[in-house]
Amino acid sequence: MPTTTWRIRTDYTERRGSATAERLRKAAALDSFFYSSVAENPARTREAVLVAAFSSLIMGLGLMLMRIINPLWWLLGAFAWAATLLLGGTWFFVAIGRRLGGRGEYLQMLRPLGYAMAPQALGFVPIADFIPGFLVGGVWSSVCAVVAVREAHDIPTRLAATLVVAPILAIIAVVPLVVVILTGGG
């Protein structure tokens, strides 16, 4: 966790150019010192929530421009996605992480996870016909979430990776089953 000089260091390095852009760069670069300092800095809560919301909007815009979703679903889906991942994910990581020896609290987890969602904005960029940008952005955001959970809970990387990957695998397994059941397929 950061020492008493964490604020001095981060404020000093953020004075060059846009402070928000510098924080987003640090988040995308998997800077563990950044994630641990954000977890302890209550002044970053609003910005972390805005980063999560805007990255979800940008990701959804890419899906809309590729004609995968319509404009109404873009707006509704982006906010639902941000709220589900940020609020539900934070609750899950705090509840399970504390039972496994982590020490992070709700807002200490919310701030780093908000910044960890920033790479989702790559969903706007169609990388190739077979590799959509939202897939690359989703994987990168998951890796950022591992670092965020590790730093907020002060737990080993393996445990943080398990906390992040297990729900993703569960969703990948359950969603197709629900779709098959609802469509009456057999």
C-alpha positions in Angstrom: 0.0 0.0 0.0 1.2 3.6 -0.5 3.2 5.4 2.0 2.5 8.8 3.3 4.1 10.3 0.3 1.7 8.7 -2.2 -0.3 11.9 -2.8 2.8 14.0 -3.3 4.2 11.5 -5.9 1.0 11.1 -7.8 0.2 14.8 -7.8 3.7 15.7 -8.9 3.6 13.3 -11.9 0.1 14.3 -12.9 0.9 18.0 -13.3 2.2 17.4 -16.8 -0.7 17.8 -19.3 -4.2 16.4 -18.4 -4.3 14.8 -15.0 -7.2 12.6 -16.0 -5.4 11.4 -19.1 -2.3 10.6 -17.1 -4.4 8.6 -14.6 -6.0 6.7 -17.5 -2.6 6.0 -19.0 -1.4 4.6 -15.6 -4.5 2.5 -15.3 -4.1 1.0 -18.7 -0.4 0.4 -18.1 -1.2 -1.7 -15.1 0.6 0.5 -12.7 0.2 -1.2 -9.3 1.3 1.9 -7.4 -1.5 3.9 -9.2 -4.2 1.4 -8.3 -3.1 1.2 -4.6 -3.0 5.0 -4.4 -6.5 5.4 -6.0 -7.9 2.8 -3.6 -6.8 5.0 -0.7 -7.8 8.4 -2.2 -11.4 9.3 -1.7 -11.1 12.3 -4.0 -11.0 9.9 -7.0 -14.4 8.3 -6.4 -16.5 10.5 -8.8 -13.9 10.4 -11.5 -13.7 6.5 -11.3 -17.4 6.2 -11.7 -17.4 8.6 -14.7 -14.5 6.7 -16.3 -16.6 3.5 -16.0 -19.7 5.1 -17.4 -17.9 6.8 -20.4 -15.9 3.7 -21.3 -19.1 1.7 -21.4 -20.7 4.3 -23.5 -17.8 4.3 -25.9 -17.7 0.5 -26.1 -21.5 0.5 -26.8 -21.0 3.1 -29.5 -18.7 0.8 -31.3 -21.3 -2.0 -31.2 -23.9 0.4 -32.4 -21.8 1.6 -35.3 -21.1 -2.0 -36.3 -24.9 -2.4 -36.4 -24.9 -5.1 -33.6 -27.2 -3.0 -31.4 -29.6 -0.1 -32.0 -29.3 3.4 -30.4 -31.8 2.8 -27.6 -30.1 -0.4 -26.5 -26.8 1.5 -26.7 -27.8 4.0 -24.1 -29.7 1.5 -21.9 -27.0 -1.2 -22.2 -24.1 1.1 -21.6 -25.4 2.3 -18.3 -26.7 -1.2 -17.3 -23.2 -2.6 -18.1 -21.4 0.1 -16.1 -23.7 -0.3 -13.2 -23.6 -4.1 -13.2 -19.8 -4.3 -13.4 -19.0 -1.4 -11.2 -21.6 -1.8 -8.4 -22.2 -5.5 -8.6 -18.6 -6.4 -9.3 -17.4 -4.2 -6.5 -19.9 -5.9 -4.1 -18.8 -9.3 -5.2 -15.1 -8.6 -5.0 -15.5 -7.1 -1.5 -17.7 -9.8 -0.2 -15.7 -12.8 -1.4 -12.3 -11.1 -1.2 -12.8 -10.2 2.5 -13.7 -13.9 3.2 -10.5 -14.9 1.5 -8.3 -12.6 3.6 -8.5 -9.3 1.7 -8.9 -6.1 3.6 -10.4 -3.7 1.0 -13.7 -2.0 1.7 -16.4 -1.1 -0.7 -15.2 2.4 -1.8 -11.6 1.2 -1.8 -12.6 -1.4 -4.4 -14.9 0.8 -6.4 -12.3 3.4 -7.3 -9.7 1.1 -8.8 -12.4 -1.0 -10.6 -13.7 2.2 -12.2 -10.4 3.0 -13.7 -9.9 -0.7 -14.6 -12.9 -0.4 -16.9 -11.2 2.2 -19.1 -9.7 -0.2 -21.7 -13.3 -1.2 -22.6 -13.4 1.9 -24.7 -11.4 -0.1 -27.3 -14.8 -1.5 -28.2 -15.2 1.5 -30.4 -12.4 0.4 -32.6 -13.1 -2.5 -34.9 -9.6 -4.2 -35.0 -10.5 -6.8 -37.6 -13.6 -8.6 -38.8 -12.8 -11.5 -36.6 -11.4 -9.7 -33.5 -13.8 -7.0 -32.4 -12.4 -4.3 -30.3 -14.8 -5.0 -27.4 -13.2 -8.4 -27.0 -9.7 -7.0 -26.8 -10.9 -4.2 -24.5 -12.7 -6.7 -22.3 -9.7 -8.9 -21.8 -7.5 -5.9 -21.1 -10.1 -4.6 -18.6 -10.1 -8.0 -16.9 -6.3 -7.9 -16.5 -6.6 -4.3 -15.1 -9.3 -5.6 -12.7 -6.9 -8.3 -11.5 -4.3 -5.6 -10.6 -7.0 -3.4 -9.1 -8.4 -6.2 -6.9 -4.9 -7.3 -5.9 -3.9 -3.7 -4.8 -7.2 -2.9 -3.1 -7.3 -6.1 -1.1 -3.5 -6.5 -0.7 -3.8 -10.2 -1.7 -1.6 -12.4 -4.0 -2.0 -12.1 -7.7 -3.3 -15.7 -8.1 -6.1 -15.1 -5.7 -7.0 -11.8 -7.4 -7.0 -13.5 -10.8 -9.3 -16.2 -9.4 -11.7 -13.6 -8.0 -11.9 -11.9 -11.4 -11.9 -14.8 -13.8 -14.3 -17.1 -11.9 -17.4 -14.9 -12.4 -16.5 -14.4 -16.1 -16.3 -18.1 -16.7 -19.6 -18.6 -14.8 -21.3 -16.0 -17.0 -19.9 -17.6 -20.1 -21.2 -21.0 -19.0 -24.7 -19.9 -17.8 -25.8 -17.3 -20.4 -25.9 -19.9 -23.3 -27.9 -22.3 -21.1 -30.4 -19.6 -20.3 -30.8 -18.6 -23.9 -31.4 -22.2 -24.9 -34.0 -22.7 -22.2 -35.8 -19.4 -23.1 -35.9 -20.1 -26.8 -37.2 -23.6 -26.3 -34.1 -25.2 -28.0 -33.1 -28.6 -27.0 
